[in-house]
Amino acid sequence: MLQDSSYCHLFLNSNPWFSAVSDYSLQLCNFLYKKEKILYCAEVGSTHMDKKCAELGISFVHVPIHNQNVYNFIVSFFIIINILFKNKNTLKFIWVFEGREHTLCCILKLLLPFLFRKIKIIRVRGQAQRVKNNIFSKFVYNVLTDKIILAAQCVKDRFGFDLNNKKTIIQHYCKDTIFSKTDSNRYSFNDNFQDICQNKLVFILIGRFDEVKGHKNILNSFFNAKFKTNAQLVLLGYKANLNPNEIYKDYLEKFGQGKFSENIYFLENKENTKQVFLIEDKIKDLNRLLAVCSFGVIPSLESEVICRVGVELLQNSVPSLYSNAGALCEVFSDFPEFSFTAGNEIELIKLLEHSEDIFLNKNKYMDLKKKTFNIGFNKYSLKELKNIYEFINSQ
């Protein structure tokens, strides 16, 4: 099952899909893999975590720890025990990202304490849910867990009890963006639709179509904002709890003009020179699209703990308007003037109009783009995870 028996890090992630938490875990792997050997264990699902690991050159083992019935629990239990025994001379860290594997490892530590004499359990928590104040949670986090990494301060604030600060650290999501530069000043989805143009005021929202992402709030605010120039809004993501087709139908009468083809929906208000693109698809050349976008918009109503889209916008020099949901104010702390109260469309309208004023002032806008990139590069690239490495190796 294993290629060798010399792994230093064991990553356990019960998410069978490529969630923000999974992406966070792979960025950690990407950083640590340059230093020590890693074995990643997860349940393969619709987005194939095994293929993600293969892209990074990280060894992978399928473990059925997501659907926790008795059979899967026993199988996972013995797979992990086998890994621990085979790597007992080199394994130093077990990383857990969800409650299932966290609990499983704590049970193993209680049953087989001799295997954990030199192994630290590291809990990485990037979930928005509150941790209740009870004896079980306190024992798991403050006694059985050796190190706790929290994806944001707001995650720590949602614990119903005090954590041991000596073994706790806050580390925001980091990554190295590999997007290539482009000199293109326009982007086309296909010949049936107008281009996204760099000389227009272009806003982009990247995220699944879901009520909590605030799509309707940005559509309402964009429609009611008073712009002096042509404006475009791009909503890009996959269908979750909101159907882009239904959004298109709901707003067609308000905007006045529209058409659709396959997974692309287009709305236009010719009187106010506004256009909206709803893209229910994943595009391969996102760098080319971002290169012609003026501002990002993150109008989320809740969650947003890991904020990976926010980090990617920063690293691609796209200034962003953001709500105060989750950790967004932490990640965009250098840009407090672009924050608005989640769900407040009046505040968002004012920010959209303020963004246009900045955009029309070429020098001011270029300075803002430079600052955006510098923050993304200096605060959220993988080199910043050096603090994590020092932390897990400390006593």
C-alpha positions as MATLAB code, in Angstrom:
seq = 'MLQDSSYCHLFLNSNPWFSAVSDYSLQLCNFLYKKEKILYCAEVGSTHMDKKCAELGISFVHVPIHNQNVYNFIVSFFIIINILFKNKNTLKFIWVFEGREHTLCCILKLLLPFLFRKIKIIRVRGQAQRVKNNIFSKFVYNVLTDKIILAAQCVKDRFGFDLNNKKTIIQHYCKDTIFSKTDSNRYSFNDNFQDICQNKLVFILIGRFDEVKGHKNILNSFFNAKFKTNAQLVLLGYKANLNPNEIYKDYLEKFGQGKFSENIYFLENKENTKQVFLIEDKIKDLNRLLAVCSFGVIPSLESEVICRVGVELLQNSVPSLYSNAGALCEVFSDFPEFSFTAGNEIELIKLLEHSEDIFLNKNKYMDLKKKTFNIGFNKYSLKELKNIYEFINSQ';
ca = [
       0.000    0.000    0.000;
       2.808    2.426    0.891;
       5.736    3.200   -1.329;
       8.121    3.313    1.636;
       8.153    3.736    5.407;
       9.911    7.036    5.931;
       7.111    9.610    6.077;
       7.435   12.523    8.484;
       3.935   14.004    8.009;
       0.618   12.168    7.774;
      -2.270   14.292    6.467;
      -5.811   13.049    7.168;
      -8.696   14.830    5.463;
     -12.169   13.306    5.347;
     -13.467   15.789    2.743;
     -14.019   13.850   -0.507;
     -14.340   17.105   -2.462;
     -11.889   19.931   -3.087;
     -13.210   22.396   -0.524;
     -11.497   25.520    0.797;
     -10.278   23.417    3.734;
      -8.847   20.836    1.324;
      -7.127   23.578   -0.658;
      -5.682   24.942    2.598;
      -4.323   21.462    3.393;
      -2.705   21.111   -0.033;
      -1.030   24.504    0.243;
       0.454   23.336    3.558;
       1.626   20.176    1.792;
       3.127   22.230   -1.001;
       5.188   24.156    1.556;
       6.205   21.218    3.779;
       6.996   18.855    0.914;
      10.114   20.896    0.151;
      11.407   19.995    3.622;
      10.097   16.525    4.571;
       8.138   13.564    3.181;
       4.346   13.589    3.309;
       1.660   10.929    3.023;
      -1.826   12.297    2.314;
      -4.882   10.194    3.189;
      -8.379   11.150    2.087;
     -11.540    9.702    0.646;
     -11.587   10.097   -3.119;
     -14.685   11.956   -4.278;
     -15.972   13.987   -7.176;
     -12.875   16.187   -7.431;
     -10.275   13.440   -6.918;
      -7.947   14.452   -4.111;
      -5.561   11.752   -5.319;
      -5.058   13.676   -8.566;
      -4.467   16.909   -6.686;
      -1.743   15.194   -4.667;
      -0.258   13.671   -7.812;
       0.113   17.176   -9.270;
       2.281   18.081   -6.279;
       4.155   14.760   -6.247;
       2.735   13.775   -2.853;
       2.056   10.120   -1.963;
      -1.646    9.365   -1.501;
      -3.719    6.604    0.125;
      -7.506    6.306   -0.146;
      -9.111    6.047    3.306;
     -12.949    5.915    3.634;
     -13.228    8.317    6.559;
     -15.978   10.592    5.241;
     -19.039    8.321    5.346;
     -18.643    7.152    8.911;
     -20.469    3.867    9.377;
     -19.090    1.025   11.486;
     -17.394   -0.697    8.543;
     -15.667    2.453    7.251;
     -14.587    3.384   10.769;
     -12.940   -0.007   11.279;
     -11.268    0.090    7.846;
      -9.938    3.625    8.471;
      -8.855    2.637   11.971;
      -6.669   -0.235   10.780;
      -5.283    1.622    7.743;
      -4.040    4.395   10.005;
      -2.627    1.936   12.562;
      -0.761    0.201    9.752;
       0.688    3.534    8.604;
       1.741    4.420   12.157;
       3.539    1.122   12.685;
       5.294    1.207    9.297;
       6.506    4.769    9.879;
       7.098    4.639   13.638;
      10.764    5.615   13.268;
      10.170    8.732   11.149;
       6.594    9.961   11.625;
       6.444   13.133   13.724;
       3.164   14.838   12.831;
      -0.437   13.826   12.106;
      -2.450   16.655   10.554;
      -6.265   16.488   10.871;
      -8.713   18.861    9.179;
     -12.216   17.671   10.122;
     -13.877   16.366   13.254;
     -14.062   12.766   11.997;
     -10.342   12.184   11.662;
      -9.595   14.352   14.690;
     -11.774   12.140   16.877;
     -10.366    8.980   15.277;
      -6.780    9.991   16.062;
      -7.652   10.968   19.618;
      -9.205    7.512   20.149;
      -6.040    5.932   18.745;
      -3.920    8.038   21.077;
      -5.922    6.841   24.082;
      -5.813    3.169   23.001;
      -2.208    3.102   21.760;
      -0.350    5.843   23.662;
       3.058    4.271   22.973;
       2.659    5.064   19.246;
       2.194    8.747   20.026;
       5.201    9.326   22.244;
       7.037   11.089   19.422;
       4.030   12.042   17.277;
       2.116   15.318   17.535;
      -1.540   15.607   16.570;
      -2.067   18.903   14.743;
      -5.634   20.123   14.326;
      -6.138   22.603   11.490;
      -9.539   24.232   11.788;
     -11.022   26.309    8.974;
     -14.721   25.748    9.666;
     -17.168   28.497   10.569;
     -19.231   26.395   12.988;
     -19.051   27.137   16.710;
     -17.250   24.663   19.005;
     -19.458   23.988   22.013;
     -18.284   24.314   25.586;
     -18.352   20.761   26.909;
     -15.989   18.330   28.625;
     -15.434   16.270   25.454;
     -14.375   19.251   23.290;
     -12.117   20.655   25.996;
     -10.428   17.275   26.478;
      -9.934   16.748   22.737;
      -8.536   20.224   22.014;
      -6.670   21.116   25.202;
      -5.391   17.686   26.290;
      -5.152   15.219   23.389;
      -4.262   17.707   20.640;
      -0.655   18.912   20.595;
      -0.931   21.878   18.218;
      -3.916   23.876   16.929;
      -3.777   25.935   13.735;
      -6.738   28.239   13.144;
      -7.400   29.708    9.701;
      -8.505   33.066   11.162;
      -9.099   34.934   14.397;
     -12.853   34.595   13.846;
     -12.434   30.798   14.101;
     -10.814   31.167   17.515;
     -13.604   33.521   18.584;
     -16.144   30.758   17.891;
     -14.753   28.419   20.525;
     -16.991   28.242   23.566;
     -13.973   27.817   25.837;
     -10.428   29.100   26.149;
      -7.712   27.373   24.159;
      -4.159   26.906   25.356;
      -2.485   29.889   23.676;
       0.958   28.262   23.860;
      -0.124   25.576   21.431;
      -2.399   27.700   19.234;
      -1.554   29.834   16.211;
      -3.607   31.779   13.662;
      -2.526   31.314   10.060;
      -4.515   32.693    7.152;
      -4.694   30.851    3.853;
      -1.569   31.270    1.740;
      -0.631   30.183   -1.754;
       1.689   31.008   -4.623;
      -0.252   32.242   -7.634;
       1.218   30.960  -10.888;
      -0.969   32.943  -13.277;
       0.998   34.167  -16.282;
       0.945   37.814  -17.226;
      -1.121   38.900  -20.203;
      -1.197   42.076  -22.267;
      -4.743   41.489  -23.491;
      -7.180   44.369  -22.930;
     -10.340   42.354  -23.526;
     -11.811   38.921  -22.783;
     -14.401   36.982  -24.766;
     -16.439   34.025  -23.488;
     -17.571   33.187  -27.032;
     -18.710   34.871  -30.236;
     -22.342   35.063  -29.060;
     -21.600   37.562  -26.285;
     -19.949   40.939  -26.006;
     -16.386   41.190  -24.696;
     -15.295   42.071  -21.204;
     -13.260   45.219  -21.783;
     -10.459   46.685  -19.710;
     -11.520   50.253  -20.528;
     -14.917   49.612  -18.908;
     -15.614   49.486  -15.171;
     -15.624   45.705  -14.616;
     -16.583   44.009  -11.325;
     -16.153   40.268  -10.771;
     -17.564   37.871   -8.169;
     -15.997   34.403   -8.097;
     -17.828   31.786   -6.054;
     -20.468   29.095   -6.185;
     -24.038   30.219   -6.878;
     -25.395   30.046   -3.339;
     -27.576   32.335   -1.215;
     -24.753   32.896    1.294;
     -22.476   34.306   -1.421;
     -24.623   37.425   -1.872;
     -25.268   37.246   -5.634;
     -28.657   38.951   -5.371;
     -27.209   41.723   -3.194;
     -24.540   42.631   -5.727;
     -27.038   42.429   -8.606;
     -29.434   44.811   -6.830;
     -26.661   47.215   -5.861;
     -25.063   47.124   -9.297;
     -28.413   47.888  -10.956;
     -29.150   50.825   -8.618;
     -25.641   52.340   -8.602;
     -25.183   55.590  -10.553;
     -22.198   55.219  -12.879;
     -20.691   57.808  -15.211;
     -19.204   55.203  -17.545;
     -20.018   51.797  -19.016;
     -20.040   49.103  -16.324;
     -19.923   45.303  -16.441;
     -20.483   42.684  -13.728;
     -19.217   39.102  -14.035;
     -20.622   36.380  -11.768;
     -18.510   33.244  -12.157;
     -19.060   29.917  -10.377;
     -20.812   26.565  -10.306;
     -24.462   25.949   -9.453;
     -25.048   25.060   -5.798;
     -28.173   26.220   -3.942;
     -28.915   28.942   -6.499;
     -29.720   28.293  -10.146;
     -28.136   30.892  -12.491;
     -31.019   30.310  -14.892;
     -33.486   31.380  -12.203;
     -31.386   34.457  -11.403;
     -31.418   35.323  -15.098;
     -35.214   35.007  -15.260;
     -35.703   37.048  -12.074;
     -33.583   39.972  -13.300;
     -34.394   39.937  -17.019;
     -37.373   42.282  -16.696;
     -35.443   44.649  -14.437;
     -32.478   44.979  -16.797;
     -34.608   44.931  -19.946;
     -32.400   42.941  -22.330;
     -30.907   39.464  -22.114;
     -29.927   36.218  -23.784;
     -28.364   32.908  -22.867;
     -26.390   30.103  -24.495;
     -25.349   26.885  -22.786;
     -23.859   27.918  -19.419;
     -23.645   31.666  -20.097;
     -26.374   34.184  -19.284;
     -26.274   37.841  -20.300;
     -28.279   40.785  -18.961;
     -28.133   44.358  -20.244;
     -29.613   47.691  -19.311;
     -28.903   49.875  -22.349;
     -30.315   53.021  -20.753;
     -27.751   52.901  -17.937;
     -25.044   51.112  -20.017;
     -24.763   48.175  -17.635;
     -24.087   44.548  -18.520;
     -24.110   41.374  -16.420;
     -22.541   38.001  -17.285;
     -23.542   34.906  -15.304;
     -21.065   32.115  -16.057;
     -22.051   28.674  -14.783;
     -18.753   27.055  -15.623;
     -15.084   26.820  -14.707;
     -12.853   28.690  -17.130;
      -9.270   27.615  -17.790;
      -7.807   31.042  -18.536;
      -8.906   32.871  -15.384;
      -5.722   34.952  -15.474;
      -6.813   36.555  -18.753;
     -10.217   37.406  -17.336;
      -8.801   38.853  -14.094;
      -6.382   40.956  -16.123;
      -9.284   42.977  -17.564;
     -11.327   43.223  -14.331;
     -11.286   46.516  -12.430;
     -12.501   45.316   -9.014;
     -13.410   42.112   -7.255;
     -16.568   41.920   -5.146;
     -17.066   39.522   -2.220;
     -20.573   40.251   -0.872;
     -20.859   37.078    1.229;
     -23.495   36.993    3.954;
     -21.719   34.465    6.198;
     -18.858   31.943    6.455;
     -15.788   33.085    4.410;
     -13.293   31.729    6.923;
     -10.452   30.755    4.583;
     -11.020   33.479    1.943;
      -9.003   31.828   -0.832;
     -10.729   33.910   -3.544;
      -9.787   37.047   -1.626;
      -6.133   35.991   -1.535;
      -6.161   35.172   -5.261;
      -7.658   38.573   -6.092;
      -4.977   40.302   -4.023;
      -2.187   38.358   -5.702;
      -3.589   39.218   -9.142;
      -3.682   42.978   -8.470;
      -7.490   43.127   -8.405;
      -8.679   45.565   -5.683;
     -11.805   44.243   -3.990;
     -14.961   45.326   -2.209;
     -15.828   42.920    0.605;
     -18.442   42.374    3.284;
     -17.614   42.015    6.981;
     -18.552   38.301    6.973;
     -16.165   35.757    8.464;
     -12.469   36.547    8.109;
     -12.742   38.965    5.171;
     -11.916   41.990    7.341;
      -8.811   40.132    8.576;
      -7.554   39.233    5.110;
      -8.309   42.711    3.706;
      -7.215   44.592    6.833;
      -5.006   46.874    4.687;
      -8.079   48.077    2.769;
     -10.671   49.063    5.422;
     -12.192   51.674    3.101;
     -13.612   48.922    0.869;
     -15.558   47.076    3.573;
     -19.342   47.087    3.934;
     -21.857   45.448    6.247;
     -22.938   42.035    4.954;
     -26.337   42.294    3.254;
     -26.391   46.125    3.291;
     -27.080   47.057   -0.327;
     -27.012   50.819    0.329;
     -23.440   50.621    1.620;
     -22.496   48.435   -1.335;
     -23.974   50.947   -3.804;
     -21.833   53.713   -2.295;
     -18.720   51.548   -2.560;
     -19.463   50.661   -6.179;
     -19.788   54.359   -7.022;
     -16.663   55.193   -5.006;
     -14.781   52.488   -6.924;
     -15.693   54.199  -10.183;
     -14.228   57.478   -8.935;
     -10.945   55.690   -8.190;
     -11.024   53.838  -11.513;
     -11.433   57.082  -13.481;
      -8.385   58.563  -11.705;
      -5.683   56.606  -13.546;
      -2.784   57.369  -11.192;
      -4.817   56.669   -8.069;
      -6.140   53.414   -9.513;
      -2.688   52.166  -10.573;
      -1.321   52.938   -7.090;
      -4.171   50.905   -5.623;
      -3.415   47.962   -7.920;
       0.269   48.036   -6.928;
      -0.628   48.078   -3.241;
      -3.056   45.190   -3.799;
      -0.405   43.019   -5.421;
       2.228   43.852   -2.796;
      -0.117   42.847    0.035;
      -1.036   39.609   -1.728;
       2.567   38.730   -2.456;
       4.098   39.752    0.865;
       1.406   38.551    3.281;
      -0.170   35.509    1.635;
       2.492   33.646   -0.361;
       3.694   30.216    0.794;
       6.887   31.640    2.270;
       4.720   33.042    5.071;
       4.071   29.472    6.263;
       7.574   29.410    7.762;
       5.868   30.461   10.997;
       3.837   27.253   10.864;
       6.941   25.096   10.514;
       8.609   26.776   13.476;
       5.399   26.453   15.487;
       4.831   22.722   14.994;
       8.435   21.956   15.870;
       8.342   23.983   19.076;
       7.709   22.375   22.445;
];
